[in-house]
Amino acid sequence: MTNDKAIQAFWNDFKKRQGFTHNNYQAWAFGNTPDMADELADLVVKGIKTATTSARELYEKGEPLPQVGEFNMILDGSGDPVAMTRTVVVETLPYRLVTWEHAWHEGEGDRTLAYWRRVHEAFFKQEYAEAGVTFTENMPCVCEVFELVYKKGD
């Protein structure tokens, strides 16, 4: 569930502050539960979480991959906007080759690769199962690094 009116107001405020005239942004929440969305959005707002990973094979047909320079509005578990990020790096690689550095930038748990693998494997196994496919360590991951450029209350 998203709060379309709050999303538009948040974007308009950010756009005005930046002097933008375009409306090129995506609005989304992390994870698959409201609690997870709240937790991860909070890490973004605090500047701890500066990366994310998605399963390339689970993108909808025709859905574009993240692109360097694009803006993303991060939503909390209630669908309300809390931050704007700008993508600075995008690379696709097999799950088994995701690095400790990317895990650190994801900012979750103790920020180790072991923690990242434990929680992401569980997450991806569930997502793949729901899509009717099997997770493997060779699954292509879209690894995105971003910078926090604006947050609620700025």
N, C-alpha and C positions, 0 to 999 in steps of 0.2 A: 504494500500500500504506500502510495506517495502522496505528498501534500503539494499538488500542482501550483497552488497560489503562492505558497512559501518558496517553492523552487524558483518560480518566475521572479519573485521579489528579490531573492538572494542573488540571482543572476543579474538582474537589473542594477542592483547596488554595486556588485563587483564590476560589471561592465562600465558603469558611470565612473567609478574610481580609477579604472584602467584607461578610460578614454576609448573603449572599443565600440564599434558600430555593428559588429557581427553577432550572431547567435550560435556560434559553433562550440557546442559543449555537449557532454553526455552527463546524465545524472543517474547514479546507481549506489547501491549499498554493498558492502563486502559480505561474504558468507551466505549461509542459507537459513539463518534464524535471526530474529530481532536481537537477541542477546549478543550473538556474534557480531552483528552489524554495529551495535552500540560499542562493544569492546574495541573493535578494530577502528572505527571512526574516531574514538577517543585517542587511540595511539597516533592517528594521523594528525589530529588537532594538537597533540603534544609534541609533534615533530619527531616521534620515534619511528613510526611506520612510514617508510619512503619507498616501498616496493610492494608488488603483488604478483601473483602467479595464477594463470588460468590454463585450462586444458584446451589446447588448440582444436582437438577433434570434437569438442562439445559446442563450438560456436555454431550458431544457426547458419543455414545456407545463405550466402550473401552478406552475412554480418561481417563488418570490417574488423580487422585487427587493430589494436591500439597503434597510434602513430605519434612519433616524436613531435612535440609542440602542441598537441591537443590539450584542451582543458577538460577536467572531469570534476563534477560536483559530487562530493561524498555525502551520502545520506546516512542518518542514524537508523536505528531499528524501527522507528515510527514513520520513516519516510521523510523526515525533515532534514534540510540541508545544514551541514556543519562546517564544510570546508571546500575550497577549490584547490585542485592540484593541476600541475602542468607536467605532462609526460616528457622525460628527458632521455630515456633509453628503452628500446624494445628489442628483444632477441628471442628467437624460438630455438629451443634445444630439448633433447630428451630429459625426462624427469631425472634419470640417474646421473645426469651431468650438471644439474643445478648446483651452484657453488655455495660454500660457506658465506661468501660475501653477500650473495643475494639473500640468503637466509637471515643474515644480520640486518640487512636493509628492510626486510619484512617486519622486523621489530617485535615479533611475537615470542612469548615465553621467555626462555633464557637466551634467545637469539642465536642458538647453535644450529648447525646443520642437522644434528641428530634430532633435535626438537622439531625443526621444520619438516623433516622427512616423516616423523611420527604423525604429526597432525595433518599434514598435507596428503599423505598416503590414505589415511582414514577418510578425509574429505573427498579426495578424488575417487576412491573406491565406491563411496556412496553415490557420487554424481554419475559415475560411469554405469553403475548398476541401474540407476533410475533411467538412464538412456538406453539400457539393454545391451551394453558392451562391457568388455572386461578390461580393467586397469592392468597395465604392465609398466615396468620401469623404463620402457622405451617410448612411452607415450610422449608426444610433443607438448612441451609447456611453453606458454607465452609468458616470458619474464619481463615485467615492466617496472622501471624505476621512475619515480616522480618527485617533484618538489612541491611543498606546501606553499601556495602563493596568496592565500586569503582564508581567514576562518571567521566563524560567527563571532561577532563582537568586535571585530577590527574596525 
